[in-house]
Amino acid sequence: MDPNVIWAIILIALGSALIILELFIPSGGLIGVASVGCFIGATYLGYQAGQTAGLVILCSSVVVIGVMIYLALKIWPHTPLGRNALPPEEDPSRAVTRHIEHLVGLRGVSTSTLMPNGRIEVDGKAYDAVSQGTIIEEGTPIEVLSIESNRILVTRVDPGGSYPTVNDTAASDNEVMYSSFEDDLEQSLGDEPDEN
């Protein structure tokens, strides 16, 4: 066997090993460049041995590179480097709210006036919260209704124990409330005499 072919086979094996090594050692791509150099050198040595040997080495290099990259992509996500580099499979919005989801249904007290944003305290910890569009005075008992994105939605709790639920507040939002100013305006317009 031609020594050039033997060296070409050694370079293909070395290039394959370097592809795998690139996955485990962060080198900024230097190991990958060395791997590509091995495959180019193997192809050059193959063509030095003859046209047929060069074509066989070139085809072998292409197949080996494809297989090694496929295997590397299958292995890499399970390596420590791959787990750190790839984003988690968890929904990012869930990751933001996971540490506060336990607050839903708990009661606390407002530590500032919620207009509708403000501060609350639940279980001795302070949080930013949002009311349902109503003003909640400082020191008022509250209950956490839900966590939406990274907002804690709260409602006022009556000391007697009755407090509005999410359904009650949704129903009241659908009702149109008019101020007494509008009623007065309608009455004054209705009292004006016709000029005709």
Backbone torsions as a table, in degrees:
resi	resn	phi	psi	omega
1	MET	NA	142.2	-179.1
2	ASP	-65.3	134.9	178.6
3	PRO	-60.3	-31.1	177.4
4	ASN	-62.3	-38.2	179.2
5	VAL	-67.8	-41.0	178.5
6	ILE	-61.9	-45.4	178.6
7	TRP	-65.0	-35.3	178.0
8	ALA	-63.3	-42.1	178.8
9	ILE	-65.1	-40.3	177.8
10	ILE	-62.7	-42.0	179.7
11	LEU	-66.8	-35.9	177.0
12	ILE	-64.0	-43.8	178.6
13	ALA	-63.8	-42.3	179.0
14	LEU	-64.9	-41.9	177.5
15	GLY	-61.3	-39.2	177.9
16	SER	-64.3	-43.4	179.2
17	ALA	-64.1	-36.8	-179.9
18	LEU	-67.9	-33.2	176.8
19	ILE	-61.4	-45.2	179.0
20	ILE	-66.4	-41.3	-179.3
21	LEU	-62.6	-34.3	179.2
22	GLU	-59.2	-29.9	-178.3
23	LEU	-72.7	-28.8	-174.2
24	PHE	-100.9	-20.3	-178.8
25	ILE	-118.4	114.1	178.1
26	PRO	-71.5	107.4	-176.8
27	SER	-116.9	5.0	-178.1
28	GLY	71.0	20.7	177.6
29	GLY	94.0	-3.4	-178.3
30	LEU	-64.8	-40.4	178.8
31	ILE	-66.8	-36.7	176.9
32	GLY	-64.0	-38.9	177.3
33	VAL	-65.3	-40.6	178.1
34	ALA	-63.5	-36.8	178.4
35	SER	-63.9	-45.3	178.0
36	VAL	-61.4	-40.3	177.4
37	GLY	-60.4	-38.4	177.9
38	CYS	-62.9	-43.1	-179.2
39	PHE	-68.9	-37.8	177.4
40	ILE	-65.8	-43.8	177.8
41	GLY	-61.7	-40.2	178.6
42	ALA	-62.6	-42.0	179.1
43	THR	-65.2	-42.1	178.7
44	TYR	-60.9	-47.7	-179.7
45	LEU	-64.6	-34.7	177.5
46	GLY	-62.7	-44.0	178.9
47	TYR	-70.0	-24.6	174.9
48	GLN	-66.8	-30.1	179.6
49	ALA	-80.4	-16.1	179.4
50	GLY	145.1	163.7	-177.4
51	GLN	-62.4	-45.9	-178.1
52	THR	-66.8	-45.6	179.6
53	ALA	-62.2	-40.3	178.8
54	GLY	-63.0	-42.1	179.5
55	LEU	-66.3	-40.2	178.6
56	VAL	-65.0	-43.6	179.4
57	ILE	-64.9	-40.8	178.9
58	LEU	-62.4	-47.5	179.4
59	CYS	-63.8	-40.7	178.2
60	SER	-61.9	-41.3	-179.9
61	SER	-62.6	-43.9	-179.3
62	VAL	-63.2	-43.9	-180.0
63	VAL	-65.4	-45.0	-178.9
64	VAL	-63.8	-42.1	178.4
65	ILE	-60.7	-45.4	179.4
66	GLY	-61.3	-45.9	-179.5
67	VAL	-65.5	-43.1	-178.1
68	MET	-66.0	-39.6	178.6
69	ILE	-66.6	-40.1	177.3
70	TYR	-61.7	-48.1	179.3
71	LEU	-64.3	-37.8	-179.7
72	ALA	-63.7	-41.5	179.7
73	LEU	-69.1	-26.9	175.9
74	LYS	-75.5	-36.4	-176.6
75	ILE	-84.0	-40.1	-169.0
76	TRP	-56.9	-43.1	-179.5
77	PRO	-60.4	-18.9	-177.8
78	HIS	-95.8	-1.0	177.2
79	THR	-86.5	159.8	177.9
80	PRO	-57.9	-40.1	178.9
81	LEU	-64.8	-42.0	179.7
82	GLY	-66.4	-39.3	179.2
83	ARG	-66.3	-33.8	178.1
84	ASN	-75.5	-32.4	-175.6
85	ALA	-81.6	-34.3	-177.0
86	LEU	-85.7	145.1	177.7
87	PRO	-68.4	152.3	178.4
88	PRO	-66.7	154.4	179.6
89	GLU	-73.9	-14.2	-178.8
90	GLU	-69.9	145.8	176.3
91	ASP	-61.4	126.5	-177.0
92	PRO	-59.1	-36.4	179.9
93	SER	-67.2	-32.9	177.1
94	ARG	-68.4	-36.0	179.5
95	ALA	-63.9	-33.4	-179.1
96	VAL	-70.2	-39.5	-173.5
97	THR	-95.6	-7.2	-173.9
98	ARG	-57.7	-38.5	-175.8
99	HIS	-75.7	-8.4	179.2
100	ILE	-119.8	2.5	-178.4
101	GLU	-64.3	-25.2	-179.5
102	HIS	-67.5	-12.2	-178.1
103	LEU	-75.9	-20.0	-176.6
104	VAL	-59.8	126.3	179.9
105	GLY	92.6	-13.4	179.6
106	LEU	-81.0	154.3	178.2
107	ARG	-109.3	152.9	178.7
108	GLY	-155.6	-151.7	-178.7
109	VAL	-140.8	146.3	177.1
110	SER	-79.3	130.6	179.5
111	THR	-98.4	-4.2	172.0
112	SER	-147.3	168.7	178.4
113	THR	-74.3	125.4	177.8
114	LEU	-89.9	114.4	-176.7
115	MET	-130.6	57.7	-13.6
116	PRO	-84.1	-6.7	179.1
117	ASN	-86.7	148.9	177.0
118	GLY	179.1	-163.3	-177.6
119	ARG	-116.5	143.9	175.8
120	ILE	-129.9	165.3	174.0
121	GLU	-129.2	125.4	178.4
122	VAL	-131.3	127.1	-179.4
123	ASP	54.0	37.7	175.7
124	GLY	79.6	4.9	178.9
125	LYS	-117.1	143.6	-178.5
126	ALA	-93.4	141.6	179.2
127	TYR	-139.9	154.0	168.4
128	ASP	-81.9	139.3	-177.3
129	ALA	-143.3	168.3	179.7
130	VAL	-131.8	133.4	174.9
131	SER	-85.0	177.2	-178.8
132	GLN	-85.2	36.8	179.7
133	GLY	93.0	-2.3	178.1
134	THR	-104.0	156.2	177.5
135	ILE	-83.6	128.6	176.4
136	ILE	-116.9	118.8	-176.7
137	GLU	-68.6	157.1	176.6
138	GLU	-61.9	137.1	179.6
139	GLY	87.0	2.1	-179.1
140	THR	-82.6	136.9	175.5
141	PRO	-65.1	138.5	-179.7
142	ILE	-133.0	164.6	172.7
143	GLU	-131.9	140.4	178.5
144	VAL	-80.8	120.3	-178.9
145	LEU	-88.3	-45.6	-176.7
146	SER	-161.6	167.4	173.9
147	ILE	-116.9	116.7	179.0
148	GLU	-119.2	119.7	-171.9
149	SER	55.2	-115.2	177.2
150	ASN	-114.8	19.4	179.8
151	ARG	-100.4	136.9	175.6
152	ILE	-98.6	114.9	-178.5
153	LEU	-93.8	124.5	-176.4
154	VAL	-125.3	163.0	174.8
155	THR	-136.5	157.8	178.1
156	ARG	-71.5	142.0	176.9
157	VAL	-113.6	126.2	176.8
158	ASP	-73.4	140.9	180.0
159	PRO	-59.2	-26.7	-179.3
160	GLY	-71.1	-13.1	177.3
161	GLY	110.7	-21.5	178.6
162	SER	-88.6	135.5	-179.8
163	TYR	-148.6	153.6	-177.1
164	PRO	-70.0	142.0	175.7
165	THR	-94.4	175.2	179.4
166	VAL	-62.4	-39.5	-179.4
167	ASN	-67.3	-39.1	179.3
168	ASP	-63.7	-42.4	-178.3
169	THR	-71.4	-32.2	177.6
170	ALA	-66.9	-39.0	179.1
171	ALA	-66.6	-39.5	-178.6
172	SER	-71.5	-26.5	177.1
173	ASP	-68.4	-28.5	-179.0
174	ASN	-76.8	-20.5	179.3
175	GLU	-78.5	137.0	179.4
176	VAL	-92.1	122.6	-179.4
177	MET	-105.7	131.8	178.4
178	TYR	-107.2	146.9	177.9
179	SER	-85.5	164.9	178.4
180	SER	-67.5	-24.3	177.2
181	PHE	-60.6	-42.7	179.8
182	GLU	-66.4	-38.3	177.9
183	ASP	-64.4	-43.3	178.8
184	ASP	-62.4	-39.0	-179.7
185	LEU	-64.7	-43.3	179.4
186	GLU	-63.4	-39.7	-179.9
187	GLN	-67.6	-41.2	-178.6
188	SER	-68.9	-34.2	176.9
189	LEU	-70.6	-33.9	179.2
190	GLY	-72.5	-24.9	-177.8
191	ASP	-84.5	-14.5	-177.2
192	GLU	-69.8	135.4	-179.9
193	PRO	-74.3	149.9	176.1
194	ASP	-72.4	139.3	-179.2
195	GLU	-85.8	-7.1	-177.7
196	ASN	-81.6	NA	NA
